[in-house]
Amino acid sequence: MKRYISIRAKFITLFVLLITIPFLISGISTYNKFAEETEKNSRAYSMQIMNQVKINLENTIKDADRITVAPLYNEDVLRILEKHSYEEPGEEKLIPSAEITKMARVAASLTLDQPGIERMIFFTGDGIMYSVEEKLTQRYWNEKGNSWMQEVLDAEGRLVIIEPHETTYYKRSERVISAARALNHPATGQSIGVVKIDFNMKELEALLSEVWLSDNSQFYLTKDNGELLFPDELVNFPDTDPGDGTIDWNGQTYLYTTMHSKSTKVNIHGLIPMADLQRGGKEIVGFTILISVISLIIAYLLAIFTSERLVRPIRYLQSRMRRVKDGAFSERADLSLMNRDEIGQLAQGFNLMVTEVERLVKEVYETKLREREAELSALQSQINPHFLYNTLELVSMQALKERNLEISDIVASLGKMLRYTVDKQERPVQLKEEIRFVHAYLQIQLSRHGEKLSSEMYVDPSFESCLVPKLLLQPLVENALEHGMGNSGLTITIRASVLDQDLLLTVQDNGVGMPPQRLLEVREQMLCKPERDGSRPKFGDTLKGYAIKNIHHRIQLLYGVEYGLSVESDEASGTLWRIRLPLRWGELECTM
């Protein structure tokens, strides 16, 4: 036997679990989501910052590239450099002041409005230097202490970014980052000198110092060969590029991001300690744990205090349920005794459930009526004018074959039939509409059968407004054409009359008729209930009793068993179909 546990103990346990578990799940999920979003946002932010740095660097290098190429288009510069390109560096030479002035003016004009460039210097092949600030630079240079020169010459005219290095051509040694290019004569291709740009370190530091990722983050630039460009004082950085992700370095885990500039061949790196990113998440976890503990204590107190008040309405509701179980469907829970909580909603739901059960019992009769109407709708939906497709084929063949105006009448009749059959509303129609439809159908069949087919209609105008079910006569006319047509032709007669306050419609033909055995089979088919398998015969198919059975049952479902379809047939005189309907106009029955 299972151990009995009071509902009060269950409530206390449930409240504790409902408070504790969600808070634990919420805390863990919040921390993980926060860490994930923080890492993603930090990565996106660092990439955005580095992309801006990349753009600034590329713009600066593009300016340097443009400035270092410009001297090749100055005749004075080419002439002076070419003059000093045929001698090796050696003893100091006397330099004409005109040359110094011209070269200084060129350098000054090219570096004007370029705060990122400290100075521009020309190096000739015979060891002479030209600069704007002659007082700050030496007049001559030599290969000693200028190891970068060979790298520039090996580049064969391409711009070279030179990592931080000590200069020997300033009167006071400075550490700079530079860009240099070997100048080759445009006509001869011979090297006539080198132009070098020293970047303003303060401007470069100001440009790159705007990058801030976190308190302990690091940001640095390297060349493709791994040589450090910025900051110059950074001596400890990862010697490998692990790609975007995390990296363990110096005993810590870092979020590592990198970006490469193809035009400058410079790599931009960012290192953010994961501890910095997770600091906020740990605070959230601590706060969540505190809230969880406080909520758990409150939950215990509230569960103990309110358990009795919760159990009392449940017991009351239980007694009402026992009454309903015994068959008292009129029993209801008194909602005034319930609190506005889940138990009150449960009592309200109980009342609604009992009311619904009572309502469903009362609706059994109405459900049967709806089933009858659904059966009627299914029977009506089985009449589908498929023969119109055959008529269209006939019209096409007739047009190609005869080329006469007769096709106009066929198409007009077909249009009337289409307009009539396309309307899917299951509603009664006036008798004149049904007659027009049959007339249009016969017009098309007359074109097919010619003189072998004739029709007669005797419908008093006073009956034209009577309401009849839709598609009532045409299946019988089609049946006469399919089964009654003989070698001597066929005449179809349609009449409307009144019999005992009812409307009587007849469709008669003088065709071959039916033998007694076949007539008996047709009458038995009319009395059989049609199958409700959801299928519908195509309009115009060979009927074989299917449409006749539908017509009969449609009429009986609509008006009762005293109405319907009957048939008489003789092989000598043809077939006569009688349709009996209540005589109605609009919503009112007709009284003759």
VENBELCOR-V553408 format. One record per pair of residues at least 24 apart in sequence whose C-alpha atoms are under 6 Angstrom apart, sorted by the first residue. I is the first residue (numbers start at 1). GAP is how many residues later the second one is. D is the distance in Angstrom with one decimal. If there is no record, write none. Layout:
BEGIN
I_GAP_D, I_GAP_D
END
This chain:
BEGIN
8_299_5.4, 12_291_5.1, 23_269_5.8, 27_258_5.9, 27_261_5.7, 31_250_5.5, 81_111_5.6, 82_110_5.3, 84_40_5.9, 84_41_5.9, 84_42_5.6, 85_40_4.4, 85_107_5.1, 87_39_4.9, 88_38_4.7, 89_37_4.1, 89_38_4.4, 104_27_5.6, 104_28_4.5, 116_83_5.8, 116_84_5.1, 116_87_5.5, 117_82_4.4, 117_83_5.1, 118_80_5.5, 118_81_5.1, 118_82_4.4, 119_79_5.6, 120_76_5.9, 120_77_4.7, 121_74_5.8, 121_75_5.3, 122_72_5.8, 122_73_4.6, 123_70_5.5, 123_71_5.0, 124_69_4.6, 125_68_5.7, 136_35_5.7, 137_32_5.9, 137_33_4.3, 137_34_5.4, 138_31_5.2, 138_32_5.7, 138_33_5.9, 152_29_6.0, 153_29_5.7, 157_24_5.5, 157_25_4.7, 163_66_5.2, 217_54_5.4, 217_55_4.5, 218_52_5.9, 218_53_5.1, 219_50_5.7, 219_51_4.7, 220_49_5.4, 221_46_5.7, 221_47_4.8, 222_44_5.8, 222_45_5.2, 223_43_4.7, 223_44_6.0, 224_41_6.0, 379_171_6.0, 382_154_3.9, 382_155_5.6, 383_156_5.8, 384_154_4.8, 384_155_3.7, 385_154_3.0, 385_155_5.5, 386_152_4.6, 386_153_3.7, 386_154_5.0, 387_152_5.5, 387_153_3.8, 410_34_5.5, 413_27_4.6, 428_39_5.7, 428_40_5.3, 428_41_4.7, 428_42_5.9, 429_38_5.3, 429_39_5.6, 429_41_5.9, 430_35_5.1, 430_36_5.4, 430_37_4.6, 431_33_4.9, 431_34_5.9, 431_35_5.5, 431_36_6.0, 432_32_4.6, 438_36_5.5, 452_37_4.1, 453_36_5.8, 453_37_5.0, 453_38_5.9, 454_37_4.7, 455_36_5.4, 455_37_4.6, 455_38_5.7, 456_37_4.6, 457_36_5.7, 457_37_4.7, 457_38_5.9, 458_37_4.7, 459_36_5.6, 459_37_5.1, 466_118_5.5, 466_119_4.8, 467_117_5.8, 467_118_5.7, 484_27_4.3, 484_28_5.1, 485_26_5.5, 502_79_5.8, 502_80_4.8, 502_81_4.9, 503_77_5.9, 503_78_5.1, 503_79_5.8, 503_80_5.0, 504_75_5.7, 504_76_4.8, 505_73_5.8, 505_74_5.0, 506_71_5.5, 506_72_4.6, 507_69_5.9, 507_70_5.1, 508_67_5.8, 508_68_4.4, 509_65_5.5, 509_66_5.6, 510_63_5.5, 510_64_4.3, 511_63_4.6, 512_59_5.3, 512_62_5.5, 513_56_5.5, 513_57_5.1, 513_58_4.2, 513_61_4.0, 513_62_5.2, 514_55_5.7, 514_56_5.8, 514_57_5.4, 515_56_6.0
END
